[in-house]
C-alpha cells in the first residue's frame, strides 16, 4: 500500500478531488431540480455528461496504474475538461430565464425561486471548481517517473 501511494503523483490526488467536486455538484444539481424553481426540470444531457465525466475520472485514476503515462490519457483528460465545460454552459443556459425573472423583474416571485437559484449557482460553482482542478491535474504526470 505504501508503494502504491509513493508511486502516485500530484495529478492522481487532484483527479480524486475533481471527482469529489463533480459528485457534490451533481448531487446539488439533482436536488435543485426539485427546489421550487420556475423550471423544475432535470436535463438528461447534464446528468449523462456528469456521469460520463465521473467515469472518465475513474479511468484517469485506474488506467495509469496499468498504462503508465500514456498519450491516450491526454485525450481522456481533454474529454473530461470539455464535458465539464459543456455541463457549465448547458446548465447556465437552462437557468438564464429564471435569473431574469428572479433578479430583474417586478414580479414578486417569493423566496423559493431565489433559494433555488442560489442552490443552482452553488452547484454551478462546484462544477467550475471541478473543471479548474481537472485542468490543473493535466499539468502533472499521473505516475511519477522515478516510480514507473
C-alpha positions as CSV (number, residue, x, y, z in Angstrom):
1,X,0.0,0.0,0.0
2,X,2.8,2.4,0.9
3,X,4.4,1.7,-2.5
4,X,1.2,2.5,-4.3
5,X,0.9,5.8,-2.6
6,X,4.5,6.7,-3.3
7,X,4.0,5.9,-6.9
8,X,1.2,8.4,-7.4
9,X,1.9,11.9,-8.5
10,X,0.1,15.1,-7.6
11,X,-2.3,14.7,-10.6
12,X,-3.7,11.5,-9.1
13,X,-4.9,13.3,-6.0
14,X,-6.2,16.3,-8.0
15,X,-8.3,13.9,-10.0
16,X,-9.7,12.4,-6.8
17,X,-10.5,15.9,-5.7
18,X,-12.2,16.8,-9.1
19,X,-14.3,13.6,-8.8
20,X,-15.4,14.7,-5.3
21,X,-16.4,18.1,-6.6
22,X,-18.3,16.6,-9.5
23,X,-20.2,14.3,-7.1
24,X,-21.1,17.3,-4.9
25,X,-22.1,19.5,-7.9
26,X,-24.1,16.6,-9.5
27,X,-25.9,15.9,-6.2
28,X,-26.8,19.6,-5.7
29,X,-28.0,19.8,-9.3
30,X,-30.4,16.9,-8.8
31,X,-31.6,18.4,-5.5
32,X,-32.0,21.8,-7.3
33,X,-34.4,20.5,-9.9
34,X,-37.0,19.9,-7.1
35,X,-36.2,23.0,-5.1
36,X,-39.2,25.2,-6.1
37,X,-37.7,27.0,-9.1
38,X,-39.8,28.1,-12.0
39,X,-38.5,25.3,-14.1
40,X,-38.5,22.1,-12.2
41,X,-36.7,20.2,-15.0
42,X,-33.9,17.8,-14.9
43,X,-31.8,18.0,-18.0
44,X,-30.9,14.4,-19.1
45,X,-27.9,15.7,-21.0
46,X,-26.4,17.3,-17.9
47,X,-27.0,14.2,-15.9
48,X,-25.5,12.0,-18.6
49,X,-22.4,14.2,-19.0
50,X,-21.9,14.3,-15.3
51,X,-21.9,10.5,-15.1
52,X,-19.6,10.3,-18.1
53,X,-17.2,12.8,-16.5
54,X,-17.1,10.7,-13.3
55,X,-16.4,7.6,-15.4
56,X,-13.6,9.4,-17.1
57,X,-12.2,10.5,-13.8
58,X,-12.2,6.8,-12.7
59,X,-10.4,5.9,-16.0
60,X,-7.8,8.6,-15.2
61,X,-7.3,7.0,-11.7
62,X,-7.1,3.4,-12.9
63,X,-5.6,3.4,-16.3
64,X,-2.2,5.0,-15.4
65,X,-1.6,2.1,-13.0
66,X,-1.6,-0.2,-16.0
67,X,-0.6,2.0,-18.9
68,X,1.8,4.4,-17.2
69,X,1.9,8.0,-18.6
70,X,0.3,7.2,-21.9
71,X,-0.6,9.8,-24.6
72,X,-4.0,8.2,-24.7
73,X,-4.7,9.5,-21.2
74,X,-4.2,13.1,-22.6
75,X,-7.3,12.6,-24.7
76,X,-9.3,11.4,-21.7
77,X,-8.1,14.5,-19.7
78,X,-9.2,16.7,-22.5
79,X,-12.6,14.9,-22.9
80,X,-13.2,15.3,-19.1
81,X,-12.5,19.1,-19.2
82,X,-14.6,19.5,-22.3
83,X,-17.5,17.7,-20.8
84,X,-17.4,19.8,-17.6
85,X,-17.3,23.0,-19.8
86,X,-20.3,21.8,-21.7
87,X,-22.1,21.0,-18.5
88,X,-21.5,24.5,-17.2
89,X,-22.7,26.1,-20.4
90,X,-25.8,23.9,-20.7
91,X,-26.7,24.3,-17.0
92,X,-26.3,28.1,-17.2
93,X,-28.3,28.4,-20.4
94,X,-31.2,26.5,-18.8
95,X,-31.4,28.9,-15.8
96,X,-30.9,32.2,-17.6
97,X,-34.6,32.9,-17.9
98,X,-35.2,32.1,-14.2
99,X,-32.4,34.5,-13.4
100,X,-34.1,37.2,-15.3
101,X,-37.5,36.6,-13.6
102,X,-36.0,36.3,-10.2
103,X,-33.5,39.2,-10.2
104,X,-34.7,41.7,-12.8
105,X,-38.5,41.6,-13.0
106,X,-41.0,43.4,-10.8
107,X,-42.9,40.2,-10.2
108,X,-43.0,39.0,-6.6
109,X,-41.5,35.6,-7.0
110,X,-41.2,34.7,-3.3
111,X,-38.3,33.1,-1.6
112,X,-38.5,29.6,-3.2
113,X,-37.2,30.7,-6.6
114,X,-34.4,32.8,-5.0
115,X,-33.3,29.9,-2.8
116,X,-33.5,27.5,-5.8
117,X,-31.4,29.9,-7.8
118,X,-28.8,30.2,-5.0
119,X,-28.6,26.5,-4.8
120,X,-28.2,26.2,-8.6
121,X,-25.4,28.8,-8.5
122,X,-23.7,26.9,-5.7
123,X,-23.8,23.6,-7.8
124,X,-22.5,25.6,-10.8
125,X,-19.6,26.9,-8.8
126,X,-18.7,23.3,-7.8
127,X,-18.7,22.3,-11.4
128,X,-16.4,25.3,-12.1
129,X,-14.0,24.2,-9.3
130,X,-14.1,20.6,-10.7
131,X,-13.1,22.0,-14.2
132,X,-10.3,24.1,-12.8
133,X,-9.0,21.1,-10.7
134,X,-9.2,18.9,-13.8
135,X,-7.2,21.4,-15.9
136,X,-4.7,21.7,-13.1
137,X,-4.3,17.9,-12.9
138,X,-3.4,17.8,-16.6
139,X,-0.2,19.7,-15.9
140,X,1.3,16.8,-14.0
141,X,2.2,13.2,-14.9
142,X,-0.1,10.6,-13.5
143,X,2.7,8.3,-12.4
144,X,6.0,9.6,-11.0
145,X,8.8,8.9,-13.5
146,X,11.2,7.5,-10.9
147,X,8.4,5.1,-9.6
148,X,7.3,3.9,-13.0
